Amino acid sequence: MSARSLLMTMLGEYVLPQGRPVWTSALVDALAMFGVEEKSARQSLARTAAEGWLASERVGRRVRWALTPPGRRLLTEGARRIYDFGSGEQPWSGTWLVVLVSVPEAKRDLRHRVRTRLSWAGFGSPEPGVWITPRVDRESEARDVLAELGLSDDAMSFTASYGTVGSEAAMVARAWDLTEVEDRYEAFIDEFTGLRPADGDAVLHAQTMLVHEWRRFPFLDPRLPPQLLPAGWSGAKAADLFHGRHAEWTPAALRRWDELTAGHYAG
């Protein structure tokens, strides 16, 4: 668990809804609750600011941080994905969206960015250069990704149903490692099912970790229709657990965050 990743979770969960700047000392103390040393916390703030998500303001000898407009957009979109993820199933028509995009082996950084961005959008790759998803409404997102990366002229997209050669199940298994995803769901369920935080600090810690762990799943889980998933899939149980615990812990976690940051405002 990196300090910067944890910082982004806190910014999205607590700073974004409040809409006001936060002192460096408050963020450093909050990260310290998770074992992050002050040096690492300050480096994470500087790195996040260098990427354009935070802006600093000096007030006397102190510094406070506010989300930039791009930072707010990034976290708002991330929050929508995190909180909506697993909240409902839509019927599937059996139609696949197929995107073909070839990136030379020499352009490793570009290949990595294509893989990261299309995976985040729910696509899987059963063969090099071939990306598939049962969510045909993701075509506009794929188009935007490819345009951003300068690959629009080298890509093609199709919608199709699976044919008679090979098996759909084998294609799914090659495109996504569902065993790893299910193992992570089971670990999430084990970690949070019996967790009952006793005080404000414990609730803040539990809520932060709940969101921090859950925010990985929109990237890991392609949200395949039930008929494409293994029997007894644990994703639905994990989603119910997340939404239930998040609703239960949010009021106390926000109160504790307000207390923590208010102390630094007063100081």
C-alpha positions as semicolon CSV with decimal commas, in nm:
position;residue;x (nm);y (nm);z (nm)
1;M;0,000;0,000;0,000
2;S;0,176;0,315;-0,122
3;A;0,152;0,646;0,061
4;R;0,039;0,823;-0,255
5;S;-0,237;0,572;-0,325
6;L;-0,361;0,606;0,032
7;L;-0,349;0,985;0,001
8;M;-0,567;0,968;-0,311
9;T;-0,820;0,756;-0,122
10;M;-0,836;1,017;0,156
11;L;-0,867;1,304;-0,091
12;G;-1,159;1,136;-0,265
13;E;-1,336;1,016;0,049
14;Y;-1,299;1,320;0,277
15;V;-1,145;1,625;0,105
16;L;-1,357;1,614;-0,213
17;P;-1,695;1,621;-0,030
18;Q;-1,585;1,903;0,202
19;G;-1,454;2,125;-0,076
20;R;-1,209;2,317;0,143
21;P;-0,828;2,322;0,173
22;V;-0,648;2,100;0,425
23;W;-0,327;2,183;0,610
24;T;-0,018;1,975;0,548
25;S;-0,004;1,879;0,915
26;A;-0,358;1,735;0,905
27;L;-0,281;1,515;0,605
28;V;0,052;1,407;0,755
29;D;-0,122;1,309;1,082
30;A;-0,398;1,126;0,897
31;L;-0,147;0,924;0,694
32;A;0,048;0,849;1,011
33;M;-0,256;0,653;1,134
34;F;-0,166;0,401;0,861
35;G;0,204;0,384;0,940
36;V;0,314;0,636;0,676
37;E;0,618;0,833;0,789
38;E;0,619;1,213;0,763
39;K;0,882;1,218;0,489
40;S;0,681;0,979;0,272
41;A;0,361;1,175;0,337
42;R;0,522;1,502;0,228
43;Q;0,673;1,338;-0,080
44;S;0,330;1,204;-0,173
45;L;0,178;1,551;-0,145
46;A;0,453;1,700;-0,362
47;R;0,416;1,425;-0,622
48;T;0,038;1,460;-0,635
49;A;0,074;1,836;-0,678
50;A;0,336;1,786;-0,954
51;E;0,082;1,571;-1,140
52;G;-0,167;1,859;-1,129
53;W;-0,421;1,719;-0,883
54;L;-0,337;1,945;-0,586
55;A;-0,237;2,310;-0,547
56;S;-0,055;2,448;-0,244
57;E;-0,105;2,783;-0,073
58;R;0,133;2,925;0,187
59;V;-0,026;3,102;0,482
60;G;0,249;3,245;0,699
61;R;0,478;2,956;0,781
62;R;0,215;2,694;0,704
63;V;0,095;2,533;0,381
64;R;-0,249;2,413;0,291
65;W;-0,364;2,208;-0,006
66;A;-0,670;2,229;-0,229
67;L;-0,788;2,012;-0,515
68;T;-0,734;2,165;-0,858
69;P;-1,023;2,154;-1,111
70;P;-0,861;1,854;-1,287
71;G;-0,812;1,691;-0,945
72;R;-1,179;1,738;-0,861
73;R;-1,282;1,590;-1,196
74;L;-1,050;1,292;-1,151
75;L;-1,175;1,216;-0,799
76;T;-1,540;1,279;-0,887
77;E;-1,517;1,027;-1,171
78;G;-1,328;0,786;-0,947
79;A;-1,591;0,822;-0,673
80;R;-1,869;0,753;-0,921
81;R;-1,699;0,434;-1,035
82;I;-1,620;0,321;-0,681
83;Y;-1,961;0,386;-0,527
84;D;-2,165;0,268;-0,826
85;F;-1,958;-0,045;-0,878
86;G;-2,152;-0,360;-0,795
87;S;-2,477;-0,174;-0,730
88;G;-2,688;-0,346;-0,996
89;E;-2,690;-0,588;-1,289
90;Q;-2,822;-0,519;-1,639
91;P;-2,943;-0,795;-1,872
92;W;-2,700;-0,896;-2,145
93;S;-2,803;-0,943;-2,508
94;G;-2,513;-1,178;-2,589
95;T;-2,338;-0,913;-2,801
96;W;-1,965;-0,849;-2,766
97;L;-1,775;-0,531;-2,843
98;V;-1,440;-0,611;-3,008
99;V;-1,164;-0,354;-3,047
100;L;-0,853;-0,426;-3,253
101;V;-0,551;-0,208;-3,183
102;S;-0,191;-0,296;-3,260
103;V;0,100;-0,122;-3,085
104;P;0,459;-0,212;-3,182
105;E;0,659;-0,403;-2,921
106;A;0,919;-0,127;-2,922
107;K;0,664;0,121;-2,783
108;R;0,640;-0,046;-2,443
109;D;0,521;0,262;-2,257
110;L;0,236;0,311;-2,504
111;R;0,144;-0,058;-2,487
112;H;0,131;-0,031;-2,108
113;R;-0,094;0,275;-2,125
114;V;-0,331;0,103;-2,369
115;R;-0,352;-0,201;-2,142
116;T;-0,405;0,008;-1,829
117;R;-0,672;0,233;-1,977
118;L;-0,870;-0,040;-2,157
119;S;-0,850;-0,271;-1,855
120;W;-0,986;0,010;-1,638
121;A;-1,274;0,040;-1,887
122;G;-1,355;-0,331;-1,839
123;F;-1,193;-0,475;-2,150
124;G;-1,004;-0,803;-2,154
125;S;-0,748;-0,923;-2,406
126;P;-0,766;-1,290;-2,518
127;E;-0,498;-1,230;-2,783
128;P;-0,238;-0,954;-2,838
129;G;-0,404;-0,654;-3,001
130;V;-0,756;-0,786;-2,940
131;W;-0,976;-0,631;-2,669
132;I;-1,325;-0,750;-2,582
133;T;-1,609;-0,660;-2,347
134;P;-1,974;-0,765;-2,319
135;R;-2,054;-0,400;-2,237
136;V;-2,111;-0,256;-2,584
137;D;-2,182;0,087;-2,432
138;R;-1,809;0,110;-2,355
139;E;-1,728;0,183;-2,721
140;S;-1,729;0,561;-2,669
141;E;-1,490;0,522;-2,376
142;A;-1,257;0,304;-2,585
143;R;-1,274;0,557;-2,867
144;D;-1,178;0,840;-2,629
145;V;-0,887;0,637;-2,488
146;L;-0,750;0,555;-2,833
147;A;-0,791;0,915;-2,949
148;E;-0,603;1,039;-2,642
149;L;-0,320;0,798;-2,713
150;G;-0,306;0,886;-3,083
151;L;-0,417;0,540;-3,197
152;S;-0,754;0,612;-3,359
153;D;-0,627;0,564;-3,714
154;D;-0,472;0,226;-3,626
155;A;-0,775;0,075;-3,450
156;M;-1,102;-0,094;-3,550
157;S;-1,415;-0,190;-3,356
158;F;-1,692;-0,443;-3,416
159;T;-2,000;-0,573;-3,238
160;A;-2,069;-0,944;-3,275
161;S;-2,207;-1,257;-3,111
162;Y;-1,980;-1,551;-3,039
163;G;-1,962;-1,808;-3,321
164;T;-1,930;-2,187;-3,324
165;V;-1,550;-2,221;-3,323
166;G;-1,398;-2,284;-2,980
167;S;-1,595;-2,185;-2,671
168;E;-1,705;-1,858;-2,519
169;A;-1,598;-1,979;-2,174
170;A;-1,243;-2,044;-2,298
171;M;-1,228;-1,696;-2,452
172;V;-1,337;-1,539;-2,122
173;A;-1,074;-1,740;-1,933
174;R;-0,801;-1,616;-2,168
175;A;-0,917;-1,254;-2,149
176;W;-0,954;-1,224;-1,771
177;D;-0,800;-1,397;-1,470
178;L;-1,126;-1,445;-1,279
179;T;-0,964;-1,678;-1,026
180;E;-0,740;-1,399;-0,903
181;V;-1,035;-1,158;-0,890
182;E;-1,242;-1,402;-0,686
183;D;-0,953;-1,463;-0,447
184;R;-0,937;-1,087;-0,386
185;Y;-1,311;-1,072;-0,328
186;E;-1,284;-1,351;-0,072
187;A;-1,000;-1,170;0,105
188;F;-1,209;-0,850;0,112
189;I;-1,504;-1,039;0,261
190;D;-1,282;-1,200;0,525
191;E;-1,127;-0,865;0,621
192;F;-1,442;-0,658;0,663
193;T;-1,724;-0,898;0,754
194;G;-1,648;-0,908;1,126
195;L;-1,492;-0,563;1,160
196;R;-1,665;-0,346;1,422
197;P;-1,464;-0,026;1,490
198;A;-1,510;0,098;1,847
199;D;-1,421;0,470;1,832
200;G;-1,369;0,763;1,596
201;D;-1,011;0,680;1,500
202;A;-1,102;0,317;1,444
203;V;-1,400;0,411;1,224
204;L;-1,187;0,652;1,019
205;H;-0,924;0,382;0,975
206;A;-1,183;0,116;0,884
207;Q;-1,369;0,340;0,638
208;T;-1,048;0,450;0,467
209;M;-0,929;0,092;0,429
210;L;-1,274;-0,021;0,310
211;V;-1,272;0,233;0,027
212;H;-0,900;0,185;-0,042
213;E;-0,944;-0,189;-0,093
214;W;-1,273;-0,158;-0,285
215;R;-1,138;0,100;-0,531
216;R;-0,920;-0,173;-0,683
217;F;-1,216;-0,381;-0,799
218;P;-1,343;-0,158;-1,083
219;F;-0,998;-0,212;-1,235
220;L;-0,975;-0,583;-1,155
221;D;-1,332;-0,699;-1,218
222;P;-1,473;-0,658;-1,573
223;R;-1,829;-0,697;-1,436
224;L;-1,918;-0,981;-1,670
225;P;-2,282;-1,089;-1,699
226;P;-2,377;-1,370;-1,456
227;Q;-2,392;-1,630;-1,735
228;L;-2,020;-1,574;-1,806
229;L;-1,909;-1,606;-1,441
230;P;-1,809;-1,917;-1,246
231;A;-2,073;-2,075;-1,022
232;G;-2,091;-1,924;-0,673
233;W;-1,920;-1,599;-0,778
234;S;-1,843;-1,396;-0,463
235;G;-1,845;-1,051;-0,623
236;A;-2,210;-0,987;-0,539
237;K;-2,157;-1,072;-0,171
238;A;-1,852;-0,845;-0,156
239;A;-2,048;-0,559;-0,318
240;D;-2,330;-0,591;-0,064
241;L;-2,073;-0,587;0,215
242;F;-1,900;-0,276;0,080
243;H;-2,216;-0,072;0,030
244;G;-2,355;-0,174;0,369
245;R;-2,037;-0,098;0,565
246;H;-1,976;0,228;0,376
247;A;-2,323;0,359;0,456
248;E;-2,289;0,248;0,819
249;W;-1,946;0,403;0,880
250;T;-1,966;0,724;0,674
251;P;-2,124;0,957;0,936
252;A;-1,877;0,868;1,213
253;A;-1,578;0,870;0,976
254;L;-1,665;1,217;0,844
255;R;-1,715;1,347;1,199
256;R;-1,370;1,219;1,299
257;W;-1,213;1,370;0,986
258;D;-1,378;1,704;1,067
259;E;-1,243;1,686;1,422
260;L;-0,894;1,600;1,299
261;T;-0,879;1,881;1,042
262;A;-1,055;2,134;1,268
263;G;-0,783;2,085;1,528
264;H;-0,524;2,181;1,271
265;Y;-0,729;2,479;1,157
266;A;-0,747;2,595;1,518
267;G;-0,376;2,534;1,565
